[in-house]
Amino acid sequence: MFFLACSDRLYAQQEITPLPLDKLNRDSVNKIISQQEKEKNYKGLGLLYSGIFIYFFHTKYRDSATIYALKSEECFYKAGDSVNYYFMQIQLGELSSLAHDLENARNHYQKALGYYYRTKNYKMLFHAYGGLSNIFSLKKDTVNGSLYESLAIEANKKGHDTLGQVILNDIAIQSLIAKNKIDQSIALLYKNIWLITHTKNLGNSEQTKNFWRGLQLNLLGRCYHLKKDYLTAIKYLKEAAKDDKLTENSSGQNMLRSWLLTNSYINLAEKDSALKYLDGFFYQTKKTIDNLDLEKINEVNIKYETEKKQREIAELEQRNRINILTVNNQRKLNISLSIIFLLMLISSYFIIKNVKQKRRIALELSKKEITEKEHGHKQKELEIRNRISRDLHDDVGATLSSVKIYSEILKDNPTNTLVADLIMENASDMIDRLELIAWAANSKFDSFGSLISKMEKFSKHLLRAKQINYSFSADGIEPSMPIPGEVRQNVLLIYKEGINNIIKHSFAKNCLVNLYIEQRNFILKINDDGIGIPVANESSGSGIANIKRRTAELCGELEIKSILDGGTQLSVFIPYPFQTSFMGEHLAH
């Protein structure tokens, strides 16, 4: 496991050496401890207890190791020695982990982790992360196990610790062997052995260096044995056997080496050598069995069975909780779906009702709009009829009345040619007026082409007869563009008034007429180079008054610019698209 590999001989990272209690006088050691306690030399006591702890750690007396580790921790705490205090947290984490007290182990590692992270001690941070990785691996939590393993690797890169790199390589080698990737394992083993051999200080002693070299040689011999290269396997296994004393506490490694040597010699048919190492294998096995503490084994078995039953009970309770939660969640889901369905039904009802209501309102508005349009058309027709009636009454009626009076005079004086001429003139004028009314009322003439034709027909011969040069232009106006009858009639009458004023009063030589549409206005401009309009006459006269009235009916504006002896410009601006005074009133209403 990752943790066990990186914790083995962890004291090599610290200036702590195991006390050889089997070679020391215990009374002398106890005397030294008593003296240090009297002097309250807590740091010295902590170092003594640490050495004793490490000695017991590599024997079968793990309980004694735990006792002295706790004493060492307490002394370093009293001495305020943070370095050694947190180092002992790592050691206590390992002891707790070996005793399967995983929660206590995790607390020790977490405590050390915070300190080493703050002090950026990446070498020890590597071991803290490694210990936590092992705990989560034992708990079968592969996600957190892999996370802390990757953090340990990253910490080792930052710490540039050769021992840490050797440990990581050893973990990778064990994994490759398990996956039967022997050639890759061998390549990495050679790299590890080179690192160990060419590093001056690996840990805090030459003993640590030899220990790791022996372990790697054992693995190299095992790999060659798996490749059935027995001679090479024997070579490296014998080289590792030189360090037997250094690995005497790792009885498992020594037993494996003895068995591999025995098997290799058997395959090479060298029976004597095989028997020699077979004796060594049995010796290591007997030593391991002798060191077994049966009471401890039973205690571990009982603890394992108890924990197993507790786990099974916990798993059963967890499954029951999950089933209850599943049932509750399903019930909640069914209730939620029912509420959602009910809300959807209610929403659908209101949506359909709202759509129907909107359609009804839209239909009513449409009917109202059609009714208003029909009413508008009727009002328009009525306005046109009233206008035609007014025109007939005002213009034609007055003319007919004049004709009647002149006829009565002519009846009494048949030879009066002046009256006859007046009757003829009034009759002709009445015909023109009737023709104009009929033209304005007929919708087939609702185009600019018809208006322009009327305007040119009226002015062309009349102006030439008065020897006035005449020019007419309608830039940008297409003949097919529509224009309502009321507008046509008023524009034509405005135009006629303007031309009549030129003929009667201007004494002009030239006349220029322009029609165009610009900035949402239809514009009529009549220019002459006559004598102009005297100031006193600018706002008087029936002709100008008629022009103003008709312009107002079209919601337009009139502009007259006149200079004495410099000519006159009459400009009419009518909003385009066209809007008559009646139409404006109707729209406002």
C-alpha positions in Angstrom: 0.0 0.0 0.0 1.1 3.6 -0.7 1.2 4.6 3.0 3.1 1.6 4.2 5.7 2.1 1.6 6.2 5.7 2.3 6.1 5.3 6.1 8.6 2.6 6.3 11.7 4.0 8.1 10.1 7.4 8.2 12.4 8.4 11.0 15.1 8.7 8.3 13.5 12.1 7.5 14.2 13.3 11.0 17.3 13.4 13.2 16.0 10.6 15.5 17.9 7.4 15.9 16.3 4.2 17.4 17.8 3.3 20.8 19.3 -0.2 20.9 17.6 -1.2 24.1 18.7 -4.8 23.7 22.3 -3.6 24.1 21.8 -0.8 26.7 21.6 -1.0 30.5 17.9 -0.3 31.1 18.6 1.0 34.6 21.0 3.6 33.1 18.3 4.6 30.6 15.7 5.0 33.4 18.2 7.1 35.4 18.7 9.4 32.5 15.0 9.8 32.0 14.5 10.6 35.7 17.2 13.2 35.6 15.7 14.8 32.5 12.3 14.9 34.2 13.7 16.7 37.3 15.4 19.2 35.0 12.2 19.5 33.0 14.3 19.1 29.8 11.2 18.2 27.8 13.0 18.3 24.4 15.6 15.8 25.6 12.9 13.6 27.1 11.0 13.8 23.8 14.1 12.6 21.9 14.7 9.7 24.3 11.1 8.6 24.1 11.2 8.8 20.3 14.3 6.6 20.2 12.5 4.0 22.4 9.4 4.3 20.3 11.3 3.6 17.1 13.0 0.5 18.7 9.6 -1.0 19.7 8.0 0.0 16.4 10.1 -2.5 14.6 9.4 -5.3 17.0 6.3 -7.2 17.9 5.6 -4.8 20.8 3.5 -2.3 19.0 1.5 -1.4 22.1 4.8 -0.2 23.8 5.6 1.7 20.6 2.3 3.6 20.9 2.9 4.4 24.6 6.3 5.9 24.0 5.1 7.8 20.9 2.4 9.5 23.0 5.0 10.3 25.7 7.3 11.7 23.1 4.4 13.8 21.6 3.6 15.2 25.0 7.2 16.2 25.8 7.7 17.9 22.4 4.4 19.8 23.0 5.6 21.0 26.5 9.0 22.0 25.0 7.3 24.0 22.2 9.2 21.9 19.6 6.9 22.2 16.7 9.2 20.3 14.3 9.3 17.1 16.4 5.8 17.4 17.7 4.3 17.3 14.2 6.7 14.6 13.2 5.3 12.5 16.0 1.8 13.2 14.6 2.9 11.4 11.4 4.2 8.5 13.5 1.0 8.3 15.6 -1.0 8.3 12.4 1.0 5.3 11.2 0.5 3.4 14.4 -3.3 4.1 14.5 -3.5 3.0 10.8 -1.7 -0.3 11.6 -4.2 -0.8 14.5 -7.1 -0.1 12.1 -8.1 2.9 14.1 -8.6 4.9 10.9 -10.5 7.9 12.3 -7.8 8.5 14.9 -5.1 8.1 12.2 -6.8 10.6 10.0 -6.9 13.2 12.8 -3.2 12.8 13.4 -2.4 13.2 9.7 -4.7 16.2 9.2 -3.1 17.9 12.2 0.4 17.4 10.7 -0.8 18.3 7.2 -1.9 21.8 8.3 1.5 22.5 9.9 3.6 21.2 7.0 1.5 23.0 4.5 1.9 26.3 6.3 5.7 25.8 6.7 6.0 24.5 3.1 7.9 21.4 4.4 7.3 19.4 1.2 9.3 16.4 2.4 7.0 15.8 5.4 4.0 17.0 3.5 4.6 14.1 1.2 4.2 11.6 4.1 1.1 13.3 5.4 -0.6 13.1 2.0 0.6 9.5 1.7 -0.9 8.5 5.1 -4.2 10.0 4.2 -4.1 8.3 0.8 -3.6 4.9 2.6 -6.5 5.6 5.0 -9.0 6.3 2.2 -7.7 3.3 0.3 -8.4 1.1 3.4 -11.9 2.6 3.5 -12.3 1.6 -0.2 -12.7 5.3 -1.1 -10.7 5.2 -4.3 -11.6 8.8 -5.3 -10.0 10.4 -2.2 -7.3 7.8 -2.1 -6.2 8.8 -5.7 -6.5 12.5 -4.9 -4.2 12.4 -1.9 -1.8 10.1 -3.8 -1.5 12.7 -6.5 -1.0 15.5 -3.9 1.8 13.4 -2.3 3.5 13.0 -5.7 3.2 16.7 -6.3 4.7 17.5 -2.9 7.6 15.2 -3.5 8.4 17.0 -6.8 8.5 20.3 -4.9 10.6 18.9 -2.0 13.2 17.3 -4.3 13.6 14.5 -1.8 15.5 11.5 -3.2 14.1 9.2 -0.5 10.6 10.3 -1.4 11.3 9.6 -5.1 12.7 6.2 -4.2 9.5 5.4 -2.2 7.3 6.5 -5.1 9.3 4.5 -7.6 9.0 1.5 -5.2 5.2 1.9 -5.2 5.2 2.0 -9.0 7.4 -1.1 -9.2 5.1 -3.1 -6.9 2.1 -2.0 -9.1 3.9 -3.0 -12.4 4.8 -6.4 -11.0 1.2 -7.0 -10.0 0.2 -6.2 -13.6 3.0 -8.6 -14.9 4.9 -5.8 -16.6 8.2 -7.2 -15.7 10.5 -5.4 -18.2 9.2 -2.0 -17.1 9.6 -3.0 -13.4 13.3 -4.0 -14.1 14.0 -0.7 -15.8 12.6 1.3 -12.9 14.4 -0.9 -10.3 17.7 -0.2 -12.0 16.8 3.5 -11.8 16.0 3.3 -8.1 19.2 1.4 -7.3 21.2 4.0 -9.1 19.5 6.8 -7.1 20.2 5.0 -3.8 23.8 4.3 -4.7 24.7 7.8 -6.0 22.9 9.8 -3.3 25.2 10.9 -0.5 22.5 11.3 2.1 19.5 9.1 1.9 17.5 9.8 5.0 19.7 10.4 8.1 22.0 7.4 8.1 23.9 4.9 6.0 21.7 2.2 7.5 18.7 3.7 5.7 20.5 3.7 2.5 21.5 0.0 2.8 18.0 -0.9 3.9 16.4 0.5 0.7 19.2 -0.9 -1.5 18.5 -4.4 -0.1 14.8 -4.1 -0.7 15.3 -3.1 -4.3 17.8 -5.9 -5.0 15.3 -8.4 -3.6 12.6 -7.1 -6.0 15.1 -7.2 -8.9 15.9 -10.8 -8.1 12.1 -11.6 -8.0 11.6 -10.0 -11.4 14.3 -12.0 -13.0 12.9 -15.1 -11.4 9.6 -14.4 -13.0 11.4 -14.1 -16.3 12.9 -17.5 -15.6 16.4 -16.0 -15.8 17.4 -17.9 -12.7 21.2 -17.1 -12.9 20.6 -13.3 -12.9 17.9 -13.7 -10.2 20.4 -15.6 -8.0 23.0 -12.9 -8.6 20.8 -10.0 -7.3 19.3 -12.1 -4.5 22.7 -13.0 -3.1 23.8 -9.4 -3.3 20.6 -8.5 -1.3 21.4 -11.3 1.2 24.5 -9.4 2.2 22.2 -6.9 4.0 20.3 -9.6 6.0 21.1 -7.9 9.2 19.7 -4.6 8.0 16.5 -6.3 7.0 16.1 -8.7 9.9 13.0 -7.0 11.0 11.5 -7.4 7.5 11.1 -11.1 7.9 8.6 -11.2 5.0 11.3 -9.9 2.6 13.9 -12.4 4.0 11.5 -15.3 3.7 10.6 -14.4 0.1 14.3 -14.1 -0.8 15.1 -17.5 0.7 12.2 -19.1 -1.2 13.2 -17.4 -4.5 16.9 -18.6 -4.1 15.7 -22.1 -3.3 13.3 -22.3 -6.3 16.0 -20.8 -8.6 18.5 -23.5 -7.6 15.9 -26.2 -8.0 15.2 -25.0 -11.6 18.9 -25.1 -12.2 19.1 -28.6 -10.8 21.6 -27.6 -8.1 20.1 -29.5 -5.2 22.8 -28.8 -2.5 22.5 -25.0 -2.9 18.7 -25.4 -2.9 18.8 -27.3 0.4 21.0 -24.7 1.9 18.6 -21.8 1.2 15.6 -24.1 2.0 17.0 -24.3 5.6 17.2 -20.5 5.6 13.6 -20.3 4.5 12.4 -22.6 7.3 14.5 -20.7 9.8 12.8 -17.4 8.8 9.4 -19.0 8.8 10.0 -20.5 12.3 11.2 -17.1 13.5 8.1 -15.4 12.2 5.8 -18.0 13.8 7.7 -17.7 17.2 7.2 -13.9 17.1 3.4 -14.2 16.6 1.3 -13.1 19.5 -1.6 -15.5 19.5 -3.6 -13.3 21.9 -3.0 -10.3 19.6 -4.1 -12.4 16.6 -7.3 -13.4 18.3 -7.9 -9.9 19.4 -7.4 -8.7 15.8 -9.7 -11.5 14.5 -12.4 -10.6 17.0 -12.1 -6.9 16.1 -12.2 -7.7 12.4 -15.4 -9.8 12.8 -17.0 -7.2 15.0 -16.1 -4.4 12.5 -17.4 -6.7 9.7 -20.8 -7.2 11.4 -20.9 -3.5 12.2 -20.3 -2.7 8.5 -23.0 -5.1 7.5 -25.5 -3.6 9.9 -24.5 -0.1 8.8 -24.9 -1.1 5.1 -28.3 -2.7 5.9 -29.4 0.5 7.7 -28.1 2.5 4.8 -30.1 0.4 2.3 -33.2 0.8 4.5 -32.7 4.6 4.6 -32.2 4.7 0.9 -35.4 2.6 0.3 -37.3 4.9 2.6 -35.9 8.0 0.9 -36.7 6.4 -2.5 -40.3 5.8 -1.5 -40.6 9.3 0.0 -39.0 10.8 -3.1 -41.3 8.8 -5.3 -44.3 10.0 -3.3 -43.1 13.6 -3.5 -42.5 13.2 -7.2 -46.0 11.8 -7.8 -47.5 14.7 -5.8 -45.4 17.2 -7.7 -46.4 15.7 -11.0 -50.0 15.8 -10.0 -49.7 19.5 -8.9 -47.9 20.3 -12.2 -50.6 18.5 -14.2 -53.3 20.4 -12.3 -51.5 23.7 -12.8 -51.1 22.9 -16.5 -54.9 22.2 -16.8 -55.7 25.5 -15.0 -53.2 27.4 -17.1 -54.6 25.8 -20.3 -58.1 26.8 -19.3 -57.1 30.4 -18.7 -54.9 30.5 -21.8 -57.8 29.2 -24.0 -60.2 31.6 -22.3 -57.8 34.5 -22.8 -57.2 33.6 -26.5 -61.0 33.4 -27.0 -61.5 36.8 -25.3 -58.7 38.3 -27.4 -60.3 37.0 -30.5 -63.7 38.3 -29.5 -62.2 41.7 -28.7 -60.2 41.7 -32.0 -63.4 40.7 -33.9 -65.4 43.5 -32.2 -62.6 46.0 -32.9 -62.5 44.8 -36.5 -66.2 45.2 -36.8 -66.0 48.6 -35.2 -63.2 49.6 -37.6 -65.2 48.4 -40.6 -68.2 50.3 -39.3 -66.1 53.4 -38.8 -64.6 53.0 -42.3 -68.1 52.6 -43.8 -69.3 55.6 -41.8 -66.3 57.5 -43.0 -67.0 56.6 -46.6 -70.6 57.7 -46.1 -69.5 60.9 -44.5 -67.0 61.4 -47.4 -69.7 60.7 -49.9 -72.0 63.1 -48.1 -69.3 65.7 -48.0 -68.7 65.3 -51.7 -72.4 65.6 -52.4 -72.7 68.6 -50.1 -69.7 70.2 -51.9 -71.1 69.5 -55.3 -74.5 70.8 -54.2 -72.8 73.9 -52.7 -70.8 74.4 -55.9 -73.9 73.9 -58.0 -75.8 76.3 -55.8 -73.1 79.0 -55.5 -71.5 78.9 -58.9 -74.0 77.5 -61.3 -77.1 78.9 -59.5 -75.6 82.4 -59.5 -74.7 82.1 -63.2 -78.1 80.8 -64.1 -79.7 83.7 -62.2 -77.5 86.1 -64.2 -78.5 84.4 -67.5 -82.2 84.7 -66.5 -81.9 88.4 -65.8 -79.9 89.0 -69.0 -82.6 87.0 -70.9 -85.4 89.2 -69.6 -83.4 92.3 -70.6 -82.8 90.8 -74.1 -86.5 90.0 -74.4 -87.3 93.7 -74.0 -84.3 94.8 -76.1 -83.6 92.1 -78.8 -81.1 94.3 -80.5 -78.9 94.7 -77.4 -75.7 92.8 -78.5 -73.9 93.5 -75.2 -76.5 91.6 -73.2 -76.3 88.7 -75.7 -72.5 88.6 -75.3 -72.9 88.5 -71.5 -75.5 85.6 -71.8 -73.0 83.7 -74.0 -70.1 84.4 -71.6 -72.1 83.2 -68.6 -73.3 80.1 -70.4 -69.8 79.3 -71.4 -68.5 79.8 -67.8 -71.4 77.7 -66.4 -70.4 74.8 -68.8 -66.8 75.1 -67.6 -67.9 75.0 -63.9 -70.2 72.0 -64.6 -67.3 70.2 -66.4 -65.0 70.9 -63.4 -67.5 69.6 -60.9 -68.1 66.4 -63.0 -64.3 65.9 -63.4 -63.6 66.2 -59.7 -66.5 63.8 -58.8 -65.4 61.1 -61.2 -62.9 58.7 -59.5 -61.4 57.5 -62.8 -59.6 60.9 -62.9 -57.9 60.4 -59.5 -54.4 60.6 -60.8 -51.7 63.3 -61.2 -51.7 62.7 -64.9 -55.3 64.0 -65.2 -54.6 67.0 -63.0 -51.4 68.0 -64.9 -53.4 67.7 -68.2 -56.1 70.0 -66.9 -53.6 72.5 -65.6 -51.6 72.6 -68.9 -54.8 72.8 -71.0 -56.0 75.8 -69.0 -52.8 77.9 -69.0 -51.0 77.0 -72.2 -53.1 78.8 -74.7 -54.3 81.5 -72.3 -50.8 82.7 -71.4 -49.6 82.5 -75.0 -52.6 84.6 -76.1 -51.3 87.3 -73.6 -47.8 86.9 -75.0 -46.4 85.4 -71.7 -43.7 82.8 -72.0 -44.8 79.7 -70.2 -42.8 76.7 -68.7 -44.4 73.8 -66.8 -42.5 70.9 -64.9 -43.6 68.1 -62.7 -40.3 66.6 -61.5 -40.5 63.2 -59.8 -44.2 62.9 -60.1 -45.5 59.9 -62.0 -48.8 60.4 -64.0 -50.2 57.2 -62.4 -49.7 58.4 -58.8 -53.2 58.7 -57.1 -54.7 62.0 -56.0 -58.3 62.3 -54.5 -61.0 64.3 -56.3 -61.4 67.0 -53.7 -57.6 67.6 -53.7 -57.6 67.7 -57.5 -60.4 70.2 -57.7 -58.8 72.5 -55.1 -55.3 72.4 -56.6 -56.7 73.1 -60.0 -58.8 76.1 -58.7 -55.7 77.4 -56.8 -53.7 77.1 -59.9 -56.4 78.9 -62.0 -56.6 81.7 -59.5 -52.8 82.1 -59.6 -52.7 82.1 -63.4 -55.6 84.6 -63.6 -53.8 86.9 -61.2 -50.7 86.9 -63.5 -52.8 87.6 -66.6 -54.9 90.4 -65.0 -52.3 92.2 -62.7 -48.7 91.2 -63.2 -47.8 92.5 -66.7 -45.3 89.6 -66.7 -43.3 88.4 -69.7 -42.5 84.9 -68.2 -44.3 82.4 -66.1 -42.7 79.2 -64.5 -44.8 76.5 -62.9 -43.2 73.7 -60.8 -44.9 70.6 -59.2 -42.9 68.2 -57.0 -43.0 66.2 -53.7 -40.4 67.0 -51.0 -40.1 66.2 -47.3 -43.7 64.8 -47.1 -45.2 67.8 -48.9 -46.7 68.2 -52.3 -45.5 71.6 -53.5 -47.0 73.9 -56.2 -44.9 76.9 -57.1 -46.0 79.6 -59.6 -43.3 82.3 -60.5 -43.6 85.4 -62.7 -41.4 88.3 -63.5 -44.1 91.0 -63.3 -44.5 94.1 -61.3 -45.2 92.3 -58.1 -48.0 92.8 -55.6 -48.3 96.2 -53.8 -48.0 95.8 -50.0 -51.6 97.1 -49.5 -53.0 94.4 -51.8 -51.0 91.4 -50.4 -53.7 90.3 -48.0 -56.7 91.7 -49.9 -58.5 90.7 -53.0 -60.9 87.9 -53.6 -58.4 85.8 -55.6 -55.8 85.5 -52.8 -58.6 85.0 -50.3 -59.9 82.1 -52.4 -56.4 80.6 -52.6 -56.0 80.8 -48.8 -59.4 79.2 -48.2 -58.8 76.3 -50.5 -55.2 75.7 -49.1 -56.7 75.6 -45.6 -59.2 73.0 -46.8 -56.3 70.8 -47.8 -54.6 71.3 -44.4 -51.8 73.1 -46.3 -49.8 76.4 -46.1 -49.6 79.3 -48.5 -46.5 81.4 -49.0 -46.4 84.5 -51.2 -43.1 86.3 -52.0 -43.3 89.5 -54.0 -40.9 92.2 -54.9 -42.1 95.5 -56.6 -40.9 95.3 -60.2 -39.2 92.0 -59.3 -42.0 89.4 -59.7 -44.0 87.2 -57.5 -43.7 83.6 -56.2 -46.8 81.8 -55.0 -46.0 78.6 -53.1 -48.6 76.1 -51.8 -47.4 73.3 -49.4 -49.9 70.4 -49.0 -49.1 67.4 -46.6 -48.4 64.3 -48.6 -50.0 61.7 -48.4 -53.0 64.0 -48.8 -55.3 64.9 -46.0 -58.3 67.2 -46.5 -59.9 69.3 -43.8 -62.8 66.8 -43.6 -60.4 63.9 -43.4 -58.5 65.5 -40.6 -61.6 66.2 -38.6 -62.8 62.6 -39.1 -59.4 61.1 -38.0 -59.3 63.4 -35.0 -62.8 62.3 -34.1 
